[in-house]
Structure formats: structure tokens, C-alpha cells
Amino acid sequence: MSQREILPAAGRDVFLPLYDPIVSLMGFDSARRELISSANIEPGHRVLDIGCGTGTLVVQLKRHYGPAQVVGLDPDPKALRRARLKAVRADVSVQLDQGYANELPYKRASFDRVFSSFMFHHLNKQERENMLREVLRTLKPGGSFHFVDFIVDDASHGFFDRLFRSHAQMKDNSDERIRELMSHGGFKNPVKVKEGHMLFGLLRTAYYQAVASAE
């Protein structure tokens, strides 16, 4: 795997011990449960979580769908160490790999379901396009991609909108741009499943789903 600068799960390594309690208070855990609730995971499925961070989603997946094979991928070795500890404490068996979203280290048609939560806005446009192509490559025909992220409204110019637009690539995280990228990446008819809010309604989220063609 090529070496490159990575953004730690908590922004800075020093904040990593605070990451889980903070994101839980913000509503990330409930958003992730909502994300997987409509994925129709079956016992024999192989499932990937891209940008798994400290492993909350992979542990949730394995707890709810024990017979499924669950894989988590993240570039941050410190976050992965916490994910492994979390899996041990939860007494679940998951595969945790170090790697990048836009260079997935898996064979073609490896997964039935691919998930991503709250990491898309950290990628630039080229990385996003590459990630979506990689997701499509690693999905089995008929498999599906499910992801949730914050979105901004082009017509909104409030304080939190301005704050989010200044962070990472949030200025490009509008519903129109996300669906356009998914279509450009090769997915047919990507769908926004629903919208939600976090942090007392100050932050908007959107849930998306796309299916790999069975042709």
C-alpha cells in the first residue's frame, strides 16, 4: 500500500480517545443503525465498511448479522487498533484492514453490501470518483452500496452552512453533486433514501443507496 498523508478519525491523534463518546452524543450511532436497517443483509453476505474508523459500524453489523462476513477498512492504524479492541470487547469476529477508499485492496465482485458513513466529505473530487468506481468494482452483480453523510444546501448561507463549507470538501456535498458523482461512477439510478438531522437539527444528513447492475 502506498504511503500518503491521512486524516485521523478524530482530526488529530490526541483527540482519538474522545472520538467515540463525542460522535455518539452527536447521533452518529443512531444514523449508522438507520443506514444498515434497510440493507437487507443475509446470512451468507460479505459486507464491507469503508472508512470504518474505530469500528462502531462493523461491530454493529456483526452483532446484528452474525453469520455474515464483515470487513472494515481504514487508513488510520491508530483507529484500527481501537476497532480491534472494540471487536474483542464485543466478542465478535471481524476482518479489519488498513487501506484507502479510492484503492480498495479487494478482488472484483468481492462483496454483497458496501457501507460508508460520514467519510465521503473528507475526499476531494478525484478521490470520490475513484472510490465510487472501486465500490462498483468490488460489488457483486446485484449488490448494493449504502452511505450516509452530511449535506449542504446551495441555497443556505447560515452559520453552520458556512462552517461546514470551510471544512474538508463539504462545499461539494450537495444532494445534486453526490448523485451526479454516483451516476458518473457507473451506478445506475442512485437513490436518496431519506434525509435526517443531527445536533438538534443544525446538521443535515442524507442516506443514499445504489445497486450494481446484474448484467
Backbone as CSV, one residue per row, in Angstrom:
resi,resn,N_x,N_y,N_z,CA_x,CA_y,CA_z,C_x,C_y,C_z
1,MET,0.846,-1.198,0.000,0.000,0.000,0.000,0.874,1.237,0.000
2,SER,0.590,2.178,-0.895,1.371,3.395,-0.964,1.139,4.238,0.273
3,GLN,2.163,4.983,0.696,2.059,5.827,1.875,1.603,7.223,1.456
4,ARG,0.720,7.798,2.225,0.242,9.141,1.949,-0.248,9.740,3.256
5,GLU,-0.450,11.038,3.244,-0.970,11.700,4.440,-2.415,11.288,4.660
6,ILE,-2.758,10.991,5.906,-4.121,10.594,6.221,-4.711,11.560,7.235
7,LEU,-6.040,11.640,7.232,-6.746,12.439,8.219,-7.218,11.500,9.313
8,PRO,-6.694,11.622,10.545,-7.133,10.741,11.631,-8.630,10.838,11.860
9,ALA,-9.199,9.782,12.437,-10.645,9.724,12.649,-11.150,10.922,13.437
10,ALA,-10.381,11.363,14.439,-10.801,12.480,15.284,-10.217,13.807,14.841
11,GLY,-9.631,13.855,13.650,-8.998,15.076,13.166,-7.546,15.162,13.587
12,ARG,-7.278,14.927,14.877,-5.924,14.866,15.410,-5.820,13.651,16.331
13,ASP,-4.653,13.000,16.319,-4.485,11.793,17.115,-4.758,12.018,18.595
14,VAL,-4.439,13.210,19.091,-4.605,13.490,20.505,-6.073,13.431,20.927
15,PHE,-6.996,13.646,19.978,-8.423,13.630,20.297,-9.061,12.251,20.123
16,LEU,-8.291,11.257,19.679,-8.860,9.951,19.362,-9.590,9.314,20.543
17,PRO,-9.064,9.405,21.787,-9.806,8.810,22.918,-11.196,9.415,23.130
18,LEU,-11.408,10.646,22.657,-12.696,11.311,22.823,-13.645,11.080,21.653
19,TYR,-13.144,10.445,20.598,-13.904,10.347,19.352,-15.237,9.622,19.546
20,ASP,-15.203,8.429,20.124,-16.431,7.638,20.253,-17.503,8.331,21.095
21,PRO,-17.179,8.827,22.292,-18.240,9.487,23.067,-18.797,10.741,22.395
22,ILE,-17.937,11.485,21.705,-18.409,12.704,21.047,-19.356,12.376,19.899
23,VAL,-18.951,11.446,19.034,-19.808,11.138,17.885,-21.097,10.443,18.316
24,SER,-21.038,9.710,19.422,-22.260,9.104,19.944,-23.242,10.173,20.391
25,LEU,-22.744,11.189,21.097,-23.598,12.289,21.537,-24.186,13.057,20.350
26,MET,-23.424,13.141,19.271,-23.890,13.863,18.088,-24.932,13.078,17.298
27,GLY,-25.067,11.785,17.575,-26.073,10.991,16.885,-25.537,10.091,15.794
28,PHE,-24.226,9.931,15.707,-23.648,9.099,14.658,-24.113,7.645,14.779
29,ASP,-24.180,7.125,16.010,-24.525,5.716,16.184,-25.933,5.412,15.671
30,SER,-26.889,6.277,15.997,-28.258,6.057,15.518,-28.335,6.206,14.004
31,ALA,-27.541,7.118,13.440,-27.517,7.280,11.983,-26.977,6.021,11.314
32,ARG,-25.965,5.418,11.923,-25.411,4.184,11.360,-26.400,3.031,11.462
33,ARG,-27.127,2.962,12.569,-28.155,1.919,12.683,-29.226,2.104,11.609
34,GLU,-29.579,3.357,11.375,-30.549,3.645,10.315,-29.993,3.235,8.955
35,LEU,-28.719,3.449,8.748,-28.085,3.122,7.472,-28.187,1.640,7.147
36,ILE,-27.932,0.793,8.147,-27.900,-0.646,7.875,-29.286,-1.289,7.942
37,SER,-30.274,-0.557,8.472,-31.579,-1.181,8.700,-32.298,-1.575,7.416
38,SER,-32.021,-0.858,6.319,-32.722,-1.141,5.065,-31.846,-1.847,4.036
39,ALA,-30.714,-2.404,4.489,-29.769,-3.001,3.544,-30.074,-4.459,3.214
40,ASN,-31.021,-5.063,3.930,-31.407,-6.449,3.651,-30.207,-7.398,3.621
41,ILE,-29.434,-7.349,4.678,-28.265,-8.224,4.782,-28.712,-9.642,5.088
42,GLU,-28.144,-10.613,4.381,-28.493,-12.014,4.552,-27.317,-12.767,5.169
43,PRO,-27.575,-13.949,5.758,-26.533,-14.683,6.483,-25.261,-14.949,5.686
44,GLY,-25.381,-15.234,4.413,-24.201,-15.566,3.622,-23.488,-14.382,3.002
45,HIS,-23.924,-13.173,3.305,-23.356,-11.992,2.668,-21.966,-11.664,3.190
46,ARG,-21.184,-11.051,2.300,-19.893,-10.471,2.663,-20.051,-8.957,2.584
47,VAL,-19.720,-8.276,3.679,-20.055,-6.868,3.842,-18.794,-6.069,4.137
48,LEU,-18.681,-4.892,3.501,-17.521,-4.013,3.696,-17.966,-2.660,4.222
49,ASP,-17.253,-2.163,5.237,-17.436,-0.794,5.711,-16.185,0.000,5.374
50,ILE,-16.324,0.979,4.472,-15.192,1.811,4.056,-15.071,3.001,4.997
51,GLY,-13.852,3.223,5.499,-13.648,4.292,6.470,-14.229,3.899,7.809
52,CYS,-13.907,2.692,8.260,-14.548,2.137,9.453,-14.123,2.827,10.742
53,GLY,-13.028,3.595,10.725,-12.607,4.319,11.911,-12.373,3.406,13.095
54,THR,-13.013,3.707,14.224,-12.824,2.917,15.443,-13.742,1.700,15.514
55,GLY,-14.424,1.391,14.423,-15.107,0.108,14.308,-16.535,0.029,14.790
56,THR,-17.182,1.158,15.050,-18.542,1.104,15.574,-19.504,0.399,14.623
57,LEU,-19.448,0.752,13.339,-20.381,0.165,12.383,-20.101,-1.315,12.145
58,VAL,-18.832,-1.704,12.046,-18.544,-3.123,11.804,-19.000,-3.972,12.985
59,VAL,-18.852,-3.462,14.206,-19.321,-4.197,15.377,-20.841,-4.279,15.371
60,GLN,-21.516,-3.178,15.025,-22.971,-3.205,14.908,-23.414,-4.239,13.885
61,LEU,-22.756,-4.245,12.733,-23.115,-5.188,11.678,-22.965,-6.628,12.145
62,LYS,-21.857,-6.925,12.790,-21.607,-8.307,13.218,-22.547,-8.726,14.334
63,ARG,-22.881,-7.809,15.226,-23.823,-8.139,16.295,-25.206,-8.471,15.742
64,HIS,-25.643,-7.731,14.733,-26.984,-7.921,14.196,-27.057,-9.006,13.130
65,TYR,-25.943,-9.226,12.436,-25.940,-10.187,11.327,-24.742,-11.120,11.499
66,GLY,-24.753,-11.880,12.585,-23.619,-12.716,12.963,-23.079,-13.629,11.881
67,PRO,-23.933,-14.319,11.100,-23.404,-15.221,10.072,-22.727,-14.517,8.896
68,ALA,-22.998,-13.230,8.716,-22.369,-12.504,7.608,-20.893,-12.271,7.908
69,GLN,-20.090,-12.200,6.845,-18.666,-11.883,6.991,-18.507,-10.372,6.880
70,VAL,-17.967,-9.748,7.919,-17.891,-8.299,7.994,-16.438,-7.842,7.922
71,VAL,-16.171,-6.898,7.021,-14.824,-6.379,6.794,-14.849,-4.863,6.973
72,GLY,-13.865,-4.337,7.686,-13.731,-2.894,7.837,-12.408,-2.424,7.272
73,LEU,-12.409,-1.264,6.620,-11.210,-0.710,6.004,-11.011,0.726,6.456
74,ASP,-9.783,1.078,6.840,-9.474,2.450,7.228,-7.972,2.683,7.059
75,PRO,-7.565,3.902,6.692,-6.128,4.169,6.530,-5.402,4.453,7.839
76,ASP,-6.141,4.697,8.919,-5.538,5.139,10.180,-5.226,3.951,11.086
77,PRO,-3.961,3.601,11.279,-3.626,2.431,12.103,-4.042,2.582,13.559
78,LYS,-4.029,3.799,14.080,-4.435,4.019,15.476,-5.924,3.761,15.651
79,ALA,-6.728,4.215,14.707,-8.162,3.943,14.767,-8.436,2.453,14.633
80,LEU,-7.684,1.785,13.780,-7.873,0.349,13.607,-7.526,-0.426,14.872
81,ARG,-6.524,0.025,15.599,-6.198,-0.635,16.869,-7.381,-0.532,17.830
82,ARG,-8.006,0.622,17.884,-9.190,0.776,18.724,-10.349,-0.081,18.215
83,ALA,-10.469,-0.188,16.909,-11.520,-1.031,16.339,-11.324,-2.496,16.726
84,ARG,-10.085,-2.949,16.712,-9.812,-4.340,17.090,-10.137,-4.582,18.560
85,LEU,-9.785,-3.632,19.422,-10.122,-3.746,20.842,-11.635,-3.754,21.044
86,LYS,-12.329,-2.909,20.287,-13.783,-2.840,20.393,-14.422,-4.166,19.982
87,ALA,-13.892,-4.775,18.928,-14.416,-6.066,18.473,-14.164,-7.155,19.512
88,VAL,-12.988,-7.143,20.125,-12.673,-8.132,21.164,-13.617,-7.974,22.346
89,ARG,-13.823,-6.734,22.783,-14.712,-6.486,23.922,-16.149,-6.890,23.615
90,ALA,-16.553,-6.724,22.354,-17.904,-7.109,21.954,-18.012,-8.590,21.643
91,ASP,-16.871,-9.287,21.660,-16.813,-10.727,21.383,-17.367,-11.052,19.999
92,VAL,-16.934,-10.258,19.003,-17.315,-10.524,17.619,-16.055,-10.672,16.767
93,SER,-16.179,-11.433,15.715,-15.051,-11.675,14.815,-15.262,-10.902,13.518
94,VAL,-14.406,-9.915,13.271,-14.481,-9.124,12.050,-13.077,-9.006,11.452
95,GLN,-13.024,-8.723,10.171,-11.743,-8.506,9.478,-11.517,-7.008,9.366
96,LEU,-10.360,-6.534,9.833,-10.040,-5.111,9.788,-8.751,-4.906,9.010
97,ASP,-8.824,-4.123,7.937,-7.695,-3.925,7.032,-7.324,-2.451,6.957
98,GLN,-6.046,-2.192,6.745,-5.591,-0.823,6.513,-5.559,-0.563,5.010
99,GLY,-6.174,0.515,4.583,-6.206,0.824,3.160,-7.014,2.072,2.892
100,TYR,-7.093,2.432,1.620,-7.712,3.687,1.204,-8.984,3.439,0.400
101,ALA,-9.931,4.358,0.549,-11.225,4.213,-0.107,-11.120,4.187,-1.623
102,ASN,-10.154,4.919,-2.165,-10.042,5.003,-3.621,-9.053,3.997,-4.202
103,GLU,-8.565,3.080,-3.351,-7.698,1.978,-3.812,-8.057,0.739,-3.006
104,LEU,-9.269,0.241,-3.145,-9.720,-0.870,-2.324,-8.890,-2.129,-2.603
105,PRO,-8.317,-2.740,-1.568,-7.425,-3.887,-1.757,-8.170,-5.218,-1.841
106,TYR,-9.238,-5.250,-2.643,-10.064,-6.449,-2.737,-10.326,-6.778,-4.205
107,LYS,-10.602,-8.049,-4.447,-10.837,-8.515,-5.808,-12.194,-8.040,-6.316
108,ARG,-12.330,-8.085,-7.621,-13.589,-7.733,-8.253,-14.713,-8.638,-7.732
109,ALA,-15.892,-8.055,-7.547,-17.084,-8.795,-7.112,-16.845,-9.542,-5.805
110,SER,-16.298,-8.837,-4.807,-15.976,-9.455,-3.519,-17.080,-9.313,-2.481
111,PHE,-17.961,-8.323,-2.642,-18.902,-8.000,-1.571,-20.340,-7.924,-2.062
112,ASP,-21.259,-8.283,-1.150,-22.693,-8.159,-1.416,-23.225,-6.796,-1.004
113,ARG,-22.617,-6.226,0.036,-23.014,-4.908,0.513,-21.758,-4.105,0.851
114,VAL,-21.770,-2.829,0.499,-20.694,-1.919,0.881,-21.319,-0.712,1.572
115,PHE,-20.722,-0.326,2.715,-21.216,0.799,3.501,-20.147,1.873,3.633
116,SER,-20.601,3.090,3.846,-19.704,4.193,4.187,-20.510,5.217,4.978
117,SER,-19.951,5.674,6.094,-20.678,6.641,6.915,-19.782,7.802,7.312
118,PHE,-20.191,8.972,6.935,-19.577,10.235,7.354,-18.081,10.325,7.024
119,MET,-17.693,9.823,5.852,-16.302,9.999,5.439,-16.177,10.562,4.032
120,PHE,-17.277,10.552,3.261,-17.213,10.974,1.866,-16.742,12.419,1.748
121,HIS,-17.141,13.274,2.707,-16.797,14.699,2.613,-15.318,14.963,2.871
122,HIS,-14.580,13.962,3.320,-13.136,14.143,3.516,-12.348,13.972,2.210
123,LEU,-12.994,13.465,1.172,-12.308,13.169,-0.084,-12.466,14.315,-1.078
124,ASN,-11.427,14.543,-1.892,-11.576,15.512,-2.972,-12.312,14.869,-4.144
125,LYS,-12.603,15.659,-5.157,-13.451,15.180,-6.259,-12.868,13.940,-6.932
126,GLN,-11.571,13.946,-7.211,-10.965,12.797,-7.877,-11.002,11.560,-6.995
127,GLU,-10.739,11.741,-5.705,-10.794,10.610,-4.777,-12.207,10.055,-4.670
128,ARG,-13.197,10.938,-4.693,-14.584,10.479,-4.643,-14.929,9.641,-5.878
129,GLU,-14.547,10.140,-7.044,-14.816,9.393,-8.272,-14.137,8.036,-8.248
130,ASN,-12.882,8.020,-7.808,-12.154,6.752,-7.744,-12.784,5.799,-6.730
131,MET,-13.198,6.342,-5.589,-13.838,5.498,-4.580,-15.100,4.841,-5.131
132,LEU,-15.947,5.625,-5.792,-17.196,5.079,-6.302,-16.943,4.017,-7.370
133,ARG,-15.937,4.234,-8.199,-15.589,3.202,-9.191,-15.078,1.939,-8.506
134,GLU,-14.303,2.121,-7.433,-13.789,0.971,-6.693,-14.914,0.216,-5.980
135,VAL,-15.864,0.953,-5.434,-17.011,0.308,-4.806,-17.760,-0.534,-5.828
136,LEU,-18.006,0.039,-6.998,-18.713,-0.689,-8.051,-17.920,-1.915,-8.488
137,ARG,-16.607,-1.773,-8.586,-15.759,-2.902,-8.991,-15.833,-4.060,-7.990
138,THR,-15.864,-3.741,-6.711,-15.805,-4.789,-5.689,-17.178,-5.341,-5.307
139,LEU,-18.251,-4.705,-5.782,-19.590,-5.232,-5.525,-19.916,-6.373,-6.480
140,LYS,-20.582,-7.385,-5.958,-21.097,-8.448,-6.802,-22.273,-7.924,-7.624
141,PRO,-22.552,-8.509,-8.780,-23.729,-8.091,-9.548,-24.988,-8.185,-8.686
142,GLY,-25.747,-7.118,-8.642,-26.927,-7.073,-7.800,-26.650,-6.628,-6.376
143,GLY,-25.370,-6.478,-6.014,-25.013,-5.980,-4.695,-25.298,-4.500,-4.587
144,SER,-25.280,-3.974,-3.370,-25.682,-2.581,-3.186,-24.715,-1.802,-2.299
145,PHE,-24.678,-0.504,-2.564,-23.845,0.448,-1.831,-24.758,1.339,-1.010
146,HIS,-24.433,1.500,0.269,-25.246,2.294,1.183,-24.351,3.284,1.899
147,PHE,-24.688,4.575,1.820,-23.859,5.506,2.578,-24.653,6.703,3.067
148,VAL,-24.135,7.281,4.148,-24.739,8.454,4.754,-23.646,9.490,4.968
149,ASP,-23.995,10.741,4.757,-23.030,11.808,5.007,-23.796,13.103,5.254
150,PHE,-23.070,14.100,5.727,-23.634,15.431,5.852,-23.811,16.024,4.455
151,ILE,-24.825,16.849,4.302,-25.005,17.558,3.035,-25.238,19.034,3.323
152,VAL,-24.914,19.857,2.331,-25.175,21.286,2.413,-26.194,21.648,1.338
153,ASP,-26.882,22.713,1.588,-27.888,23.214,0.655,-27.305,24.423,-0.066
154,ASP,-27.312,24.390,-1.379,-26.745,25.506,-2.149,-27.430,26.830,-1.824
155,ALA,-28.673,26.761,-1.371,-29.414,27.995,-1.095,-29.244,28.476,0.341
156,SER,-28.552,27.688,1.169,-28.420,28.038,2.581,-27.095,28.740,2.837
157,HIS,-27.146,29.784,3.652,-25.924,30.535,3.953,-25.839,30.880,5.441
158,GLY,-26.402,30.012,6.272,-26.351,30.225,7.705,-24.972,29.942,8.271
159,PHE,-24.838,30.141,9.584,-23.537,29.983,10.235,-22.982,28.578,10.060
160,PHE,-23.816,27.554,10.356,-23.314,26.186,10.266,-23.039,25.788,8.825
161,ASP,-23.822,26.315,7.897,-23.553,26.049,6.484,-22.182,26.600,6.094
162,ARG,-21.896,27.839,6.500,-20.587,28.436,6.190,-19.463,27.675,6.875
163,LEU,-19.714,27.258,8.127,-18.697,26.499,8.861,-18.389,25.187,8.172
164,PHE,-19.432,24.470,7.743,-19.231,23.182,7.097,-18.581,23.331,5.733
165,ARG,-18.942,24.375,5.005,-18.330,24.563,3.698,-16.826,24.813,3.809
166,SER,-16.374,25.313,4.948,-14.945,25.567,5.140,-14.188,24.320,5.547
167,HIS,-14.901,23.231,5.861,-14.270,22.007,6.341,-14.136,20.991,5.215
168,ALA,-12.908,20.487,5.031,-12.654,19.435,4.044,-13.300,19.797,2.712
169,GLN,-14.142,18.889,2.193,-14.748,19.108,0.878,-16.266,19.319,0.996
170,MET,-16.710,19.841,2.125,-18.149,19.948,2.348,-18.855,20.832,1.325
171,LYS,-18.147,21.764,0.750,-18.787,22.654,-0.228,-19.327,21.878,-1.418
172,ASP,-18.793,20.683,-1.659,-19.256,19.851,-2.775,-20.259,18.797,-2.338
173,ASN,-20.645,18.797,-1.065,-21.540,17.762,-0.562,-23.001,18.192,-0.622
174,SER,-23.443,18.505,-1.818,-24.862,18.757,-2.025,-25.489,17.496,-2.602
175,ASP,-26.809,17.385,-2.446,-27.512,16.203,-2.952,-27.293,16.040,-4.454
176,GLU,-27.396,17.128,-5.196,-27.236,17.059,-6.653,-25.850,16.557,-7.036
177,ARG,-24.813,17.086,-6.390,-23.448,16.702,-6.739,-23.164,15.247,-6.374
178,ILE,-23.689,14.804,-5.237,-23.442,13.425,-4.810,-24.079,12.447,-5.780
179,ARG,-25.321,12.681,-6.144,-25.979,11.754,-7.078,-25.342,11.810,-8.463
180,GLU,-24.887,12.973,-8.850,-24.189,13.111,-10.124,-22.897,12.297,-10.123
181,LEU,-22.150,12.363,-9.025,-20.917,11.580,-8.914,-21.203,10.083,-8.934
182,MET,-22.252,9.645,-8.263,-22.594,8.229,-8.243,-22.942,7.732,-9.638
183,SER,-23.695,8.529,-10.373,-24.028,8.151,-11.749,-22.786,8.126,-12.621
184,HIS,-21.943,9.151,-12.462,-20.699,9.219,-13.229,-19.778,8.051,-12.895
185,GLY,-19.860,7.554,-11.657,-19.029,6.431,-11.240,-19.505,5.093,-11.757
186,GLY,-20.661,5.058,-12.415,-21.126,3.828,-13.022,-22.373,3.231,-12.403
187,PHE,-22.866,3.810,-11.309,-24.090,3.295,-10.698,-25.301,3.778,-11.482
188,LYS,-26.263,2.887,-11.666,-27.485,3.252,-12.369,-28.570,3.588,-11.359
189,ASN,-29.205,4.723,-11.577,-30.333,5.165,-10.755,-30.015,5.205,-9.256
190,PRO,-28.962,5.918,-8.841,-28.727,6.071,-7.403,-29.894,6.806,-6.752
191,VAL,-30.221,6.399,-5.554,-31.411,6.926,-4.884,-31.044,7.534,-3.535
192,LYS,-31.588,8.716,-3.258,-31.522,9.248,-1.904,-32.687,8.636,-1.143
193,VAL,-32.370,7.785,-0.170,-33.400,7.050,0.552,-34.166,7.961,1.493
194,LYS,-33.437,8.814,2.198,-34.087,9.723,3.141,-33.108,10.796,3.574
195,GLU,-33.635,11.830,4.206,-32.813,12.850,4.842,-33.047,12.799,6.341
196,GLY,-32.080,13.322,7.078,-32.210,13.388,8.518,-31.502,14.617,9.050
197,HIS,-31.506,14.751,10.375,-30.837,15.871,11.024,-30.111,15.377,12.265
198,MET,-29.037,16.054,12.590,-28.274,15.752,13.789,-27.971,17.050,14.509
199,LEU,-27.530,16.920,15.760,-27.148,18.073,16.579,-28.278,19.091,16.637
200,PHE,-29.459,18.600,17.129,-30.629,19.455,17.327,-31.095,20.120,16.026
201,GLY,-30.934,19.402,14.929,-31.418,19.896,13.650,-30.490,20.836,12.923
202,LEU,-29.307,21.086,13.482,-28.385,22.032,12.860,-27.630,21.426,11.686
203,LEU,-27.461,20.115,11.688,-26.709,19.447,10.631,-27.636,18.551,9.819
204,ARG,-27.599,18.674,8.517,-28.420,17.858,7.630,-27.639,16.643,7.176
205,THR,-28.329,15.514,7.115,-27.715,14.283,6.611,-28.589,13.716,5.499
206,ALA,-27.978,12.898,4.665,-28.727,12.220,3.608,-28.208,10.793,3.465
207,TYR,-29.141,9.881,3.206,-28.832,8.465,3.048,-29.030,8.089,1.578
208,TYR,-28.050,7.404,1.020,-28.091,7.040,-0.402,-27.939,5.534,-0.580
209,GLN,-28.499,5.059,-1.664,-28.393,3.640,-2.000,-28.262,3.510,-3.518
210,ALA,-27.394,2.601,-3.930,-27.219,2.331,-5.363,-26.903,0.860,-5.549
211,VAL,-27.382,0.296,-6.633,-27.235,-1.135,-6.891,-26.325,-1.354,-8.077
212,ALA,-25.413,-2.336,-7.943,-24.550,-2.715,-9.053,-25.350,-3.520,-10.061
213,SER,-25.232,-3.178,-11.307,-26.004,-3.847,-12.340,-25.717,-5.336,-12.355
214,ALA,-26.796,-6.116,-12.534,-26.661,-7.573,-12.600,-26.333,-8.055,-14.003
215,GLU,-26.181,-7.138,-14.942,-25.909,-7.517,-16.333,-24.492,-8.003,-16.502
